[in-house]
């Protein structure tokens, strides 16, 4: 399939079927990730494929963060348990981490490379008939989330990619054409 078609078909998938993602499919996705451009060839990315227990523990860490906003203790507990169960039920979760750098320029370049690796995972998934959803946010720096994913001390999580066979595929968002966002500078 032409690349432009893959780009147009990629969607953030919220619901997956119960079909497991095979090890071979995951390895194909990870091989696509490391093909991303990487200035200085630092190869900063590290991949953590989370099994059911790790997915549940990660979900529990996220659920705890969400539950803090709920005053009712029963509703708070329900939130923690629901988010943990939802994560356990995911067909596949990949944590993409990168090796920390004290050099701000390298750190920025490595982050950009890691996120290009995420895009490669997502496009390769479309080609395989799979769907993905990228997750980022404050939980990436949460110690319990990092421990659940098995991420090393000298690394930080930059994204979680949920992967599976889409149960439903949403329509695409309305986006402005590039021509409206482009200035030709002479």
FINUKOL-843759 format. One line per field, with one value per residue (C-alpha): residue number from 1; x, y, z. Coordinates in Angstrom, 2 decimals, always signed. Example, Ala and Ser with C-alpha at 12.3 -4.5 7.8 and 13.67 -1.06 7.14 Angstrom:
BEGIN
num (1;2) .
east (+12.30;+13.67) .
north (-4.50;-1.06) .
up (+7.80;+7.14) .
END
This chain:
BEGIN
num (1;2;3;4;5;6;7;8;9;10;11;12;13;14;15;16;17;18;19;20;21;22;23;24;25;26;27;28;29;30;31;32;33;34;35;36;37;38;39;40;41;42;43;44;45;46;47;48;49;50;51;52;53;54;55;56;57;58;59;60;61;62;63;64;65;66;67;68;69;70;71;72;73;74;75;76;77;78;79;80;81;82;83;84;85;86;87;88;89;90;91;92;93;94;95;96;97;98;99;100;101;102;103;104;105;106;107;108;109;110;111;112;113;114;115;116;117;118;119;120;121;122;123;124;125;126;127;128;129;130;131;132;133;134;135;136;137;138;139;140;141;142;143;144;145;146;147;148;149;150;151;152;153;154;155;156;157;158;159;160;161;162;163;164;165;166;167;168;169;170;171;172;173;174;175;176;177;178;179;180;181;182;183;184;185;186) .
east (+0.00;+1.41;+2.66;+0.19;-2.66;-1.23;-1.06;-4.67;-5.90;-4.12;-6.54;-6.41;-8.23;-10.13;-11.61;-9.80;-10.99;-9.72;-7.39;-3.87;-1.11;+1.50;+5.15;+6.03;+3.70;+5.23;+8.74;+7.76;+6.48;+9.68;+11.84;+9.89;+10.54;+14.32;+14.25;+13.33;+15.87;+18.23;+20.76;+24.17;+22.94;+22.50;+19.73;+18.09;+14.91;+14.18;+11.05;+9.11;+6.37;+4.05;+2.39;-0.98;+0.41;+2.58;-0.31;-2.52;+0.15;+0.64;-3.14;-3.29;-0.65;-2.70;-5.91;-4.37;-3.54;-7.10;-8.63;-6.90;-9.43;-12.36;-13.44;-15.72;-13.51;-15.72;-15.79;-12.02;-11.42;-13.76;-11.76;-8.43;-9.81;-11.54;-8.46;-6.26;-8.69;-8.98;-5.21;-4.91;-7.47;-5.54;-4.15;-0.72;+0.96;+4.40;+6.19;+8.70;+11.40;+14.57;+17.93;+18.28;+20.96;+22.39;+23.09;+19.92;+20.54;+20.96;+17.98;+15.77;+17.09;+16.58;+13.00;+12.23;+13.75;+11.75;+8.50;+9.32;+9.81;+6.31;+4.90;+6.71;+5.10;+1.69;+2.08;+3.49;+0.51;-1.92;-0.10;-0.49;-4.22;-3.74;-4.73;-2.93;-3.48;-0.63;-0.77;+1.37;+1.06;+2.03;+1.86;+5.01;+7.04;+5.20;+7.55;+4.86;+4.20;+7.91;+8.32;+5.31;+6.86;+10.29;+11.95;+15.52;+16.58;+18.54;+15.51;+12.18;+8.94;+7.96;+4.90;+2.74;+1.37;-1.68;-1.89;-4.53;-7.07;-9.56;-13.06;-14.19;-12.39;-13.48;-13.67;-10.83;-10.79;-11.34;-7.91;-6.95;-5.06;-1.33;-1.79;-3.57;-0.63;+2.21;+4.15;+6.58;+9.54;+11.71) .
north (+0.00;+3.43;+5.41;+8.25;+5.73;+4.38;+7.94;+8.57;+5.29;+5.61;+6.33;+6.32;+3.14;+3.10;-0.42;-3.58;-7.12;-9.87;-11.25;-11.37;-9.55;-12.12;-11.92;-11.76;-8.77;-7.00;-7.66;-6.21;-3.07;-2.69;-3.22;-0.39;+1.83;+1.55;+2.64;+6.16;+8.90;+9.40;+12.26;+11.13;+7.49;+7.47;+4.84;+6.19;+4.12;+1.19;-0.92;-2.66;-5.06;-5.37;-8.66;-8.85;-8.33;-5.39;-3.85;-4.15;-2.60;+0.26;+0.73;+0.76;+3.53;+5.53;+4.75;+6.02;+9.31;+9.61;+8.57;+11.45;+13.79;+11.86;+12.64;+9.65;+6.74;+4.07;+5.88;+6.40;+2.68;+1.82;+4.13;+2.50;-1.00;-0.15;+1.44;-1.45;-4.01;-2.08;-2.09;-5.78;-6.54;-4.72;-7.07;-5.38;-2.43;-1.18;+1.34;+3.34;+4.80;+6.65;+6.81;+10.12;+12.58;+15.47;+17.32;+19.36;+19.29;+15.52;+15.05;+17.00;+15.16;+11.81;+12.69;+13.62;+10.35;+8.34;+9.97;+9.28;+5.67;+5.76;+6.99;+4.15;+1.65;+3.12;+3.08;-0.46;-1.53;-0.17;-2.16;-5.31;-4.67;-3.58;-0.40;+1.73;+4.47;+6.57;+7.57;+10.28;+12.63;+13.02;+9.31;+8.86;+10.28;+8.34;+6.04;+3.32;+3.42;+3.22;+0.29;-1.50;-1.18;-2.28;+0.91;+1.43;+4.35;+6.07;+6.00;+7.77;+6.70;+8.98;+7.11;+4.07;+2.51;+0.28;-2.19;-4.61;-5.54;-2.65;-3.49;-0.30;+2.33;+5.94;+8.37;+10.77;+14.21;+17.27;+18.76;+21.87;+21.37;+22.00;+24.90;+26.84;+26.31;+26.99;+30.11;+30.06;+32.17;+33.52) .
up (+0.00;-0.87;+2.12;+1.57;+1.87;+5.14;+6.46;+5.50;+7.04;+10.38;+13.22;+17.01;+17.95;+21.24;+21.09;+20.09;+19.49;+21.79;+19.09;+20.49;+18.66;+17.68;+18.63;+14.92;+14.45;+17.45;+16.18;+12.78;+14.51;+16.53;+13.45;+11.79;+14.81;+14.63;+10.97;+12.12;+11.42;+14.34;+14.37;+15.67;+15.59;+19.35;+19.03;+22.19;+22.01;+24.24;+23.87;+26.61;+25.51;+28.50;+29.36;+31.15;+34.68;+33.61;+31.67;+34.75;+36.99;+34.55;+34.39;+38.17;+38.27;+35.78;+37.70;+40.94;+39.22;+37.88;+41.22;+43.04;+41.44;+42.93;+46.50;+47.07;+48.28;+46.67;+43.33;+43.61;+44.19;+41.30;+39.01;+39.98;+39.47;+36.17;+34.61;+35.75;+34.27;+31.00;+30.59;+31.44;+28.71;+25.98;+23.31;+23.35;+25.01;+24.03;+26.23;+24.24;+26.43;+25.64;+27.31;+29.16;+28.04;+30.03;+26.79;+26.00;+22.24;+22.17;+24.49;+22.08;+19.03;+20.77;+21.75;+18.14;+16.93;+19.48;+18.40;+14.74;+15.83;+17.34;+14.01;+12.22;+14.63;+13.94;+10.16;+10.13;+12.24;+9.63;+6.96;+9.09;+9.57;+13.18;+14.94;+17.49;+20.03;+21.37;+25.03;+26.59;+29.54;+33.16;+33.90;+31.78;+34.67;+37.37;+39.33;+39.64;+35.88;+35.12;+37.51;+35.99;+32.53;+33.76;+32.51;+33.70;+35.94;+33.16;+30.82;+30.60;+28.98;+26.11;+24.83;+25.28;+22.11;+22.48;+19.61;+18.45;+15.86;+15.69;+16.91;+15.24;+13.21;+13.64;+10.77;+10.37;+11.94;+9.84;+9.23;+7.37;+4.12;+4.25;+1.85;+4.63;+6.98;+4.53;+3.70;+0.80;+1.84;-0.98) .
END
